Amino acid sequence: MNGNAGYLHVFNWPGEEMTLALIASKVKSARLLATGQKLSFRQEYNGRQVLSGMPAEPPNLYVSVIKVKFDGPFKALIERHQAAWLDGNA
């Protein structure tokens, strides 16, 4: 984390969409660091942030970095149990 920005290091590229779990902060913007490509995002229930509009193939073969800016300092949700965010009990 750097102020209101976080850097996601993605080793296993998920394809065109990726879900981030247990995030209380709202995403304001997201972009691929290597190319500057802006990504779409939406906030769902239980702290799920979904990044979309990503290329099918990773920008970097080994690790791709996504810069995410939040509306304020990053805050995570505290999970009640390991899969709480999946069943709506986060």
N, C-alpha and C positions, 0 to 999 in steps of 0.2 A: 504494500500500500504506500501511496505517496499522496498525502492530502486526501482529496476526494476521488483519486484514481486508483484503480487496482489493475494488476497485470496477470492475466490468466495464461499460464504456460500449458499448452495442450500437446501432450505427447502421443495420444491416440486420437487422431482426427475423427470426429463423429459424423462428418458429412455436412449437409446444408443447414442443420439445426442442432442446437445444443441447449440442454436445460441445466440451469444452475440452481441448486437447492439451498434452503435455509438462509435466505438473504432478506433481511428486514429493510435495508436501504433500497430506494428506488433508483433504477438505472436512468441516467440522463442521455448517455451516448455510449456507443461501442464501435470500435474499428479494429481492423487487422493492422498490427504494427508494421509488418513487412511491406504492405502495399498501400496502406492508408484507406482501404475500402471500408466505407461505412456499413455497419450491420444494423438490421432491424431488431427490435426487442419488444417484448411485452411482459408485463407482470401478471402472474396468475396467483391463485390462492396459495396459502401456506408458504409464502416466501419463495415461490418458484419464479425465476426469471428465465425467459426463453429467448435465446439469441437465434436469429434466422437470417437468411440471405447470404449465408456463408458459401464459399466455393465447395464443390463436391470433393475436390482434392486439396490437401493442405498446402499452404503457401511455402512451407519449409518441410522437407522430408523428415526431419528429426524432431523438431519442436517449433510450434507456431505460437505466437503471442498475440493475445487480444487485449487491447486497452479498454477498460470500462470506467466511465466516469459516473459517480453517484451524486445524488442530490445533497449530500453532506458526508460527514465521516462515516465510514463503513460500519454497519451494525449487522451482526448475524443473529438469527433466531436460535434459541437454545432448544434443542430437541428433547422431548420427554422420553423417547426411546429411539433406537436407531432408525426405525422406518416411520417415525411420526409424520414426517412431511408427505409420505405416500398416502396415508389413510386419513389425512385431514386433522390430525391431532397435534400438530407442531405448536 
